[in-house]
Amino acid sequence: MLKDLFAPDAGTNGTFDWIFEHTCFCALQPDRRPDYVDALHRLLHPGGQLLAIFFCQASGPEERPEQGPPFAIKVAELDRLFTPRFRVEEEFVVPGIGPDAHAAPDLVRRLRRQGP
């Protein structure tokens, strides 16, 4: 089944128990991030979970759009986008490895969908 993630579809709303996110969020233009969070909230049933690996930005100036994709994000911005629609159940950091690893670590979060 192939569908547009951003197109509302009554046939899939609230259908999923789990969604695994890796590289979709960081590939989107930053101005589409709120739409992405809306889509995940719509697709998960209440109490459904999101397991996500986020490409985080190290401390410093904000990223410019021409620096991606992938587009890194600061943890504070993740919190702003996902709260209160999702609650962080657990998280941990995965440091970059190898000569091509980016400077900032990846952040793994398990989030639970809140509300109706």
MODELLER restraints for C-alpha pairs under 7 A, 6 or more apart:
rsr = mdl.restraints
at = mdl.atoms
rsr.add(forms.Gaussian(group=physical.xy_distance, feature=features.Distance(at['CA:5:A'], at['CA:39:A']), mean=6.60, stdev=0.5))
rsr.add(forms.Gaussian(group=physical.xy_distance, feature=features.Distance(at['CA:6:A'], at['CA:35:A']), mean=6.90, stdev=0.5))
rsr.add(forms.Gaussian(group=physical.xy_distance, feature=features.Distance(at['CA:6:A'], at['CA:39:A']), mean=5.98, stdev=0.5))
rsr.add(forms.Gaussian(group=physical.xy_distance, feature=features.Distance(at['CA:12:A'], at['CA:43:A']), mean=6.27, stdev=0.5))
rsr.add(forms.Gaussian(group=physical.xy_distance, feature=features.Distance(at['CA:13:A'], at['CA:42:A']), mean=5.50, stdev=0.5))
rsr.add(forms.Gaussian(group=physical.xy_distance, feature=features.Distance(at['CA:13:A'], at['CA:43:A']), mean=4.67, stdev=0.5))
rsr.add(forms.Gaussian(group=physical.xy_distance, feature=features.Distance(at['CA:14:A'], at['CA:42:A']), mean=5.97, stdev=0.5))
rsr.add(forms.Gaussian(group=physical.xy_distance, feature=features.Distance(at['CA:14:A'], at['CA:43:A']), mean=4.70, stdev=0.5))
rsr.add(forms.Gaussian(group=physical.xy_distance, feature=features.Distance(at['CA:14:A'], at['CA:44:A']), mean=4.67, stdev=0.5))
rsr.add(forms.Gaussian(group=physical.xy_distance, feature=features.Distance(at['CA:14:A'], at['CA:45:A']), mean=3.93, stdev=0.5))
rsr.add(forms.Gaussian(group=physical.xy_distance, feature=features.Distance(at['CA:15:A'], at['CA:43:A']), mean=5.89, stdev=0.5))
rsr.add(forms.Gaussian(group=physical.xy_distance, feature=features.Distance(at['CA:15:A'], at['CA:44:A']), mean=5.93, stdev=0.5))
rsr.add(forms.Gaussian(group=physical.xy_distance, feature=features.Distance(at['CA:15:A'], at['CA:45:A']), mean=5.87, stdev=0.5))
rsr.add(forms.Gaussian(group=physical.xy_distance, feature=features.Distance(at['CA:16:A'], at['CA:43:A']), mean=6.04, stdev=0.5))
rsr.add(forms.Gaussian(group=physical.xy_distance, feature=features.Distance(at['CA:16:A'], at['CA:44:A']), mean=4.69, stdev=0.5))
rsr.add(forms.Gaussian(group=physical.xy_distance, feature=features.Distance(at['CA:16:A'], at['CA:45:A']), mean=5.90, stdev=0.5))
rsr.add(forms.Gaussian(group=physical.xy_distance, feature=features.Distance(at['CA:16:A'], at['CA:48:A']), mean=6.82, stdev=0.5))
rsr.add(forms.Gaussian(group=physical.xy_distance, feature=features.Distance(at['CA:17:A'], at['CA:44:A']), mean=5.99, stdev=0.5))
rsr.add(forms.Gaussian(group=physical.xy_distance, feature=features.Distance(at['CA:17:A'], at['CA:45:A']), mean=6.26, stdev=0.5))
rsr.add(forms.Gaussian(group=physical.xy_distance, feature=features.Distance(at['CA:17:A'], at['CA:48:A']), mean=4.56, stdev=0.5))
rsr.add(forms.Gaussian(group=physical.xy_distance, feature=features.Distance(at['CA:17:A'], at['CA:49:A']), mean=6.20, stdev=0.5))
rsr.add(forms.Gaussian(group=physical.xy_distance, feature=features.Distance(at['CA:18:A'], at['CA:44:A']), mean=6.93, stdev=0.5))
rsr.add(forms.Gaussian(group=physical.xy_distance, feature=features.Distance(at['CA:18:A'], at['CA:48:A']), mean=5.76, stdev=0.5))
rsr.add(forms.Gaussian(group=physical.xy_distance, feature=features.Distance(at['CA:18:A'], at['CA:49:A']), mean=4.81, stdev=0.5))
rsr.add(forms.Gaussian(group=physical.xy_distance, feature=features.Distance(at['CA:18:A'], at['CA:50:A']), mean=5.67, stdev=0.5))
rsr.add(forms.Gaussian(group=physical.xy_distance, feature=features.Distance(at['CA:19:A'], at['CA:49:A']), mean=6.50, stdev=0.5))
rsr.add(forms.Gaussian(group=physical.xy_distance, feature=features.Distance(at['CA:19:A'], at['CA:50:A']), mean=4.87, stdev=0.5))
rsr.add(forms.Gaussian(group=physical.xy_distance, feature=features.Distance(at['CA:19:A'], at['CA:51:A']), mean=6.30, stdev=0.5))
rsr.add(forms.Gaussian(group=physical.xy_distance, feature=features.Distance(at['CA:20:A'], at['CA:50:A']), mean=5.94, stdev=0.5))
rsr.add(forms.Gaussian(group=physical.xy_distance, feature=features.Distance(at['CA:20:A'], at['CA:51:A']), mean=4.88, stdev=0.5))
rsr.add(forms.Gaussian(group=physical.xy_distance, feature=features.Distance(at['CA:20:A'], at['CA:52:A']), mean=5.86, stdev=0.5))
rsr.add(forms.Gaussian(group=physical.xy_distance, feature=features.Distance(at['CA:21:A'], at['CA:51:A']), mean=6.13, stdev=0.5))
rsr.add(forms.Gaussian(group=physical.xy_distance, feature=features.Distance(at['CA:21:A'], at['CA:52:A']), mean=4.46, stdev=0.5))
rsr.add(forms.Gaussian(group=physical.xy_distance, feature=features.Distance(at['CA:21:A'], at['CA:53:A']), mean=6.21, stdev=0.5))
rsr.add(forms.Gaussian(group=physical.xy_distance, feature=features.Distance(at['CA:22:A'], at['CA:52:A']), mean=6.03, stdev=0.5))
rsr.add(forms.Gaussian(group=physical.xy_distance, feature=features.Distance(at['CA:22:A'], at['CA:53:A']), mean=5.22, stdev=0.5))
rsr.add(forms.Gaussian(group=physical.xy_distance, feature=features.Distance(at['CA:26:A'], at['CA:55:A']), mean=6.39, stdev=0.5))
rsr.add(forms.Gaussian(group=physical.xy_distance, feature=features.Distance(at['CA:26:A'], at['CA:69:A']), mean=6.68, stdev=0.5))
rsr.add(forms.Gaussian(group=physical.xy_distance, feature=features.Distance(at['CA:26:A'], at['CA:70:A']), mean=5.00, stdev=0.5))
rsr.add(forms.Gaussian(group=physical.xy_distance, feature=features.Distance(at['CA:26:A'], at['CA:71:A']), mean=4.86, stdev=0.5))
rsr.add(forms.Gaussian(group=physical.xy_distance, feature=features.Distance(at['CA:26:A'], at['CA:72:A']), mean=6.23, stdev=0.5))
rsr.add(forms.Gaussian(group=physical.xy_distance, feature=features.Distance(at['CA:27:A'], at['CA:69:A']), mean=5.14, stdev=0.5))
rsr.add(forms.Gaussian(group=physical.xy_distance, feature=features.Distance(at['CA:27:A'], at['CA:70:A']), mean=5.01, stdev=0.5))
rsr.add(forms.Gaussian(group=physical.xy_distance, feature=features.Distance(at['CA:27:A'], at['CA:71:A']), mean=6.29, stdev=0.5))
rsr.add(forms.Gaussian(group=physical.xy_distance, feature=features.Distance(at['CA:34:A'], at['CA:81:A']), mean=6.45, stdev=0.5))
rsr.add(forms.Gaussian(group=physical.xy_distance, feature=features.Distance(at['CA:37:A'], at['CA:82:A']), mean=6.62, stdev=0.5))
rsr.add(forms.Gaussian(group=physical.xy_distance, feature=features.Distance(at['CA:41:A'], at['CA:113:A']), mean=6.42, stdev=0.5))
rsr.add(forms.Gaussian(group=physical.xy_distance, feature=features.Distance(at['CA:44:A'], at['CA:113:A']), mean=6.96, stdev=0.5))
rsr.add(forms.Gaussian(group=physical.xy_distance, feature=features.Distance(at['CA:46:A'], at['CA:113:A']), mean=5.69, stdev=0.5))
rsr.add(forms.Gaussian(group=physical.xy_distance, feature=features.Distance(at['CA:46:A'], at['CA:114:A']), mean=6.11, stdev=0.5))
rsr.add(forms.Gaussian(group=physical.xy_distance, feature=features.Distance(at['CA:46:A'], at['CA:115:A']), mean=6.30, stdev=0.5))
rsr.add(forms.Gaussian(group=physical.xy_distance, feature=features.Distance(at['CA:46:A'], at['CA:116:A']), mean=6.08, stdev=0.5))
rsr.add(forms.Gaussian(group=physical.xy_distance, feature=features.Distance(at['CA:47:A'], at['CA:112:A']), mean=5.70, stdev=0.5))
rsr.add(forms.Gaussian(group=physical.xy_distance, feature=features.Distance(at['CA:47:A'], at['CA:113:A']), mean=5.02, stdev=0.5))
rsr.add(forms.Gaussian(group=physical.xy_distance, feature=features.Distance(at['CA:47:A'], at['CA:114:A']), mean=6.23, stdev=0.5))
rsr.add(forms.Gaussian(group=physical.xy_distance, feature=features.Distance(at['CA:48:A'], at['CA:112:A']), mean=5.75, stdev=0.5))
rsr.add(forms.Gaussian(group=physical.xy_distance, feature=features.Distance(at['CA:48:A'], at['CA:113:A']), mean=5.41, stdev=0.5))
rsr.add(forms.Gaussian(group=physical.xy_distance, feature=features.Distance(at['CA:49:A'], at['CA:110:A']), mean=6.82, stdev=0.5))
rsr.add(forms.Gaussian(group=physical.xy_distance, feature=features.Distance(at['CA:49:A'], at['CA:111:A']), mean=5.57, stdev=0.5))
rsr.add(forms.Gaussian(group=physical.xy_distance, feature=features.Distance(at['CA:49:A'], at['CA:112:A']), mean=4.46, stdev=0.5))
rsr.add(forms.Gaussian(group=physical.xy_distance, feature=features.Distance(at['CA:49:A'], at['CA:113:A']), mean=6.07, stdev=0.5))
rsr.add(forms.Gaussian(group=physical.xy_distance, feature=features.Distance(at['CA:50:A'], at['CA:110:A']), mean=5.64, stdev=0.5))
rsr.add(forms.Gaussian(group=physical.xy_distance, feature=features.Distance(at['CA:50:A'], at['CA:111:A']), mean=5.04, stdev=0.5))
rsr.add(forms.Gaussian(group=physical.xy_distance, feature=features.Distance(at['CA:50:A'], at['CA:112:A']), mean=6.28, stdev=0.5))
rsr.add(forms.Gaussian(group=physical.xy_distance, feature=features.Distance(at['CA:51:A'], at['CA:109:A']), mean=5.88, stdev=0.5))
rsr.add(forms.Gaussian(group=physical.xy_distance, feature=features.Distance(at['CA:51:A'], at['CA:110:A']), mean=4.52, stdev=0.5))
rsr.add(forms.Gaussian(group=physical.xy_distance, feature=features.Distance(at['CA:51:A'], at['CA:111:A']), mean=6.45, stdev=0.5))
rsr.add(forms.Gaussian(group=physical.xy_distance, feature=features.Distance(at['CA:52:A'], at['CA:108:A']), mean=5.62, stdev=0.5))
rsr.add(forms.Gaussian(group=physical.xy_distance, feature=features.Distance(at['CA:52:A'], at['CA:109:A']), mean=5.34, stdev=0.5))
rsr.add(forms.Gaussian(group=physical.xy_distance, feature=features.Distance(at['CA:52:A'], at['CA:110:A']), mean=6.41, stdev=0.5))
rsr.add(forms.Gaussian(group=physical.xy_distance, feature=features.Distance(at['CA:53:A'], at['CA:106:A']), mean=6.36, stdev=0.5))
rsr.add(forms.Gaussian(group=physical.xy_distance, feature=features.Distance(at['CA:53:A'], at['CA:107:A']), mean=5.64, stdev=0.5))
rsr.add(forms.Gaussian(group=physical.xy_distance, feature=features.Distance(at['CA:53:A'], at['CA:108:A']), mean=4.45, stdev=0.5))
rsr.add(forms.Gaussian(group=physical.xy_distance, feature=features.Distance(at['CA:53:A'], at['CA:109:A']), mean=6.56, stdev=0.5))
rsr.add(forms.Gaussian(group=physical.xy_distance, feature=features.Distance(at['CA:54:A'], at['CA:106:A']), mean=5.58, stdev=0.5))
rsr.add(forms.Gaussian(group=physical.xy_distance, feature=features.Distance(at['CA:54:A'], at['CA:107:A']), mean=5.12, stdev=0.5))
rsr.add(forms.Gaussian(group=physical.xy_distance, feature=features.Distance(at['CA:54:A'], at['CA:108:A']), mean=6.29, stdev=0.5))
rsr.add(forms.Gaussian(group=physical.xy_distance, feature=features.Distance(at['CA:55:A'], at['CA:72:A']), mean=5.17, stdev=0.5))
rsr.add(forms.Gaussian(group=physical.xy_distance, feature=features.Distance(at['CA:55:A'], at['CA:73:A']), mean=6.50, stdev=0.5))
rsr.add(forms.Gaussian(group=physical.xy_distance, feature=features.Distance(at['CA:55:A'], at['CA:106:A']), mean=5.01, stdev=0.5))
rsr.add(forms.Gaussian(group=physical.xy_distance, feature=features.Distance(at['CA:55:A'], at['CA:107:A']), mean=6.71, stdev=0.5))
rsr.add(forms.Gaussian(group=physical.xy_distance, feature=features.Distance(at['CA:56:A'], at['CA:72:A']), mean=4.97, stdev=0.5))
rsr.add(forms.Gaussian(group=physical.xy_distance, feature=features.Distance(at['CA:56:A'], at['CA:73:A']), mean=4.76, stdev=0.5))
rsr.add(forms.Gaussian(group=physical.xy_distance, feature=features.Distance(at['CA:56:A'], at['CA:74:A']), mean=5.55, stdev=0.5))
rsr.add(forms.Gaussian(group=physical.xy_distance, feature=features.Distance(at['CA:56:A'], at['CA:75:A']), mean=6.75, stdev=0.5))
rsr.add(forms.Gaussian(group=physical.xy_distance, feature=features.Distance(at['CA:56:A'], at['CA:104:A']), mean=5.99, stdev=0.5))
rsr.add(forms.Gaussian(group=physical.xy_distance, feature=features.Distance(at['CA:56:A'], at['CA:105:A']), mean=6.31, stdev=0.5))
rsr.add(forms.Gaussian(group=physical.xy_distance, feature=features.Distance(at['CA:56:A'], at['CA:106:A']), mean=5.75, stdev=0.5))
rsr.add(forms.Gaussian(group=physical.xy_distance, feature=features.Distance(at['CA:56:A'], at['CA:107:A']), mean=6.56, stdev=0.5))
rsr.add(forms.Gaussian(group=physical.xy_distance, feature=features.Distance(at['CA:57:A'], at['CA:72:A']), mean=4.96, stdev=0.5))
rsr.add(forms.Gaussian(group=physical.xy_distance, feature=features.Distance(at['CA:57:A'], at['CA:73:A']), mean=5.12, stdev=0.5))
rsr.add(forms.Gaussian(group=physical.xy_distance, feature=features.Distance(at['CA:57:A'], at['CA:74:A']), mean=5.14, stdev=0.5))
rsr.add(forms.Gaussian(group=physical.xy_distance, feature=features.Distance(at['CA:57:A'], at['CA:104:A']), mean=5.55, stdev=0.5))
rsr.add(forms.Gaussian(group=physical.xy_distance, feature=features.Distance(at['CA:58:A'], at['CA:104:A']), mean=4.93, stdev=0.5))
rsr.add(forms.Gaussian(group=physical.xy_distance, feature=features.Distance(at['CA:85:A'], at['CA:113:A']), mean=6.07, stdev=0.5))
rsr.add(forms.Gaussian(group=physical.xy_distance, feature=features.Distance(at['CA:85:A'], at['CA:114:A']), mean=5.10, stdev=0.5))
rsr.add(forms.Gaussian(group=physical.xy_distance, feature=features.Distance(at['CA:85:A'], at['CA:115:A']), mean=6.78, stdev=0.5))
rsr.add(forms.Gaussian(group=physical.xy_distance, feature=features.Distance(at['CA:86:A'], at['CA:111:A']), mean=5.83, stdev=0.5))
rsr.add(forms.Gaussian(group=physical.xy_distance, feature=features.Distance(at['CA:86:A'], at['CA:112:A']), mean=5.28, stdev=0.5))
rsr.add(forms.Gaussian(group=physical.xy_distance, feature=features.Distance(at['CA:86:A'], at['CA:113:A']), mean=4.55, stdev=0.5))
rsr.add(forms.Gaussian(group=physical.xy_distance, feature=features.Distance(at['CA:86:A'], at['CA:114:A']), mean=5.22, stdev=0.5))
rsr.add(forms.Gaussian(group=physical.xy_distance, feature=features.Distance(at['CA:87:A'], at['CA:111:A']), mean=5.33, stdev=0.5))
rsr.add(forms.Gaussian(group=physical.xy_distance, feature=features.Distance(at['CA:87:A'], at['CA:112:A']), mean=5.18, stdev=0.5))
rsr.add(forms.Gaussian(group=physical.xy_distance, feature=features.Distance(at['CA:87:A'], at['CA:113:A']), mean=6.62, stdev=0.5))
rsr.add(forms.Gaussian(group=physical.xy_distance, feature=features.Distance(at['CA:87:A'], at['CA:114:A']), mean=6.75, stdev=0.5))
rsr.add(forms.Gaussian(group=physical.xy_distance, feature=features.Distance(at['CA:88:A'], at['CA:109:A']), mean=6.76, stdev=0.5))
rsr.add(forms.Gaussian(group=physical.xy_distance, feature=features.Distance(at['CA:88:A'], at['CA:110:A']), mean=6.08, stdev=0.5))
rsr.add(forms.Gaussian(group=physical.xy_distance, feature=features.Distance(at['CA:88:A'], at['CA:111:A']), mean=4.48, stdev=0.5))
rsr.add(forms.Gaussian(group=physical.xy_distance, feature=features.Distance(at['CA:88:A'], at['CA:112:A']), mean=6.54, stdev=0.5))
rsr.add(forms.Gaussian(group=physical.xy_distance, feature=features.Distance(at['CA:89:A'], at['CA:110:A']), mean=5.50, stdev=0.5))
rsr.add(forms.Gaussian(group=physical.xy_distance, feature=features.Distance(at['CA:89:A'], at['CA:111:A']), mean=5.38, stdev=0.5))
rsr.add(forms.Gaussian(group=physical.xy_distance, feature=features.Distance(at['CA:89:A'], at['CA:112:A']), mean=6.64, stdev=0.5))
rsr.add(forms.Gaussian(group=physical.xy_distance, feature=features.Distance(at['CA:90:A'], at['CA:109:A']), mean=5.81, stdev=0.5))
rsr.add(forms.Gaussian(group=physical.xy_distance, feature=features.Distance(at['CA:90:A'], at['CA:110:A']), mean=5.36, stdev=0.5))
rsr.add(forms.Gaussian(group=physical.xy_distance, feature=features.Distance(at['CA:91:A'], at['CA:108:A']), mean=5.41, stdev=0.5))
rsr.add(forms.Gaussian(group=physical.xy_distance, feature=features.Distance(at['CA:91:A'], at['CA:109:A']), mean=4.31, stdev=0.5))
rsr.add(forms.Gaussian(group=physical.xy_distance, feature=features.Distance(at['CA:91:A'], at['CA:110:A']), mean=6.32, stdev=0.5))
rsr.add(forms.Gaussian(group=physical.xy_distance, feature=features.Distance(at['CA:92:A'], at['CA:107:A']), mean=6.01, stdev=0.5))
rsr.add(forms.Gaussian(group=physical.xy_distance, feature=features.Distance(at['CA:92:A'], at['CA:108:A']), mean=5.40, stdev=0.5))
rsr.add(forms.Gaussian(group=physical.xy_distance, feature=features.Distance(at['CA:92:A'], at['CA:109:A']), mean=6.77, stdev=0.5))
rsr.add(forms.Gaussian(group=physical.xy_distance, feature=features.Distance(at['CA:93:A'], at['CA:105:A']), mean=6.34, stdev=0.5))
rsr.add(forms.Gaussian(group=physical.xy_distance, feature=features.Distance(at['CA:93:A'], at['CA:106:A']), mean=5.83, stdev=0.5))
rsr.add(forms.Gaussian(group=physical.xy_distance, feature=features.Distance(at['CA:93:A'], at['CA:107:A']), mean=4.67, stdev=0.5))
rsr.add(forms.Gaussian(group=physical.xy_distance, feature=features.Distance(at['CA:93:A'], at['CA:108:A']), mean=6.12, stdev=0.5))
rsr.add(forms.Gaussian(group=physical.xy_distance, feature=features.Distance(at['CA:94:A'], at['CA:105:A']), mean=5.61, stdev=0.5))
rsr.add(forms.Gaussian(group=physical.xy_distance, feature=features.Distance(at['CA:94:A'], at['CA:106:A']), mean=5.11, stdev=0.5))
rsr.add(forms.Gaussian(group=physical.xy_distance, feature=features.Distance(at['CA:94:A'], at['CA:107:A']), mean=6.23, stdev=0.5))
rsr.add(forms.Gaussian(group=physical.xy_distance, feature=features.Distance(at['CA:95:A'], at['CA:105:A']), mean=4.43, stdev=0.5))
rsr.add(forms.Gaussian(group=physical.xy_distance, feature=features.Distance(at['CA:95:A'], at['CA:106:A']), mean=6.34, stdev=0.5))
rsr.add(forms.Gaussian(group=physical.xy_distance, feature=features.Distance(at['CA:96:A'], at['CA:102:A']), mean=6.08, stdev=0.5))
rsr.add(forms.Gaussian(group=physical.xy_distance, feature=features.Distance(at['CA:96:A'], at['CA:103:A']), mean=6.81, stdev=0.5))
rsr.add(forms.Gaussian(group=physical.xy_distance, feature=features.Distance(at['CA:96:A'], at['CA:104:A']), mean=6.86, stdev=0.5))
rsr.add(forms.Gaussian(group=physical.xy_distance, feature=features.Distance(at['CA:96:A'], at['CA:105:A']), mean=5.31, stdev=0.5))
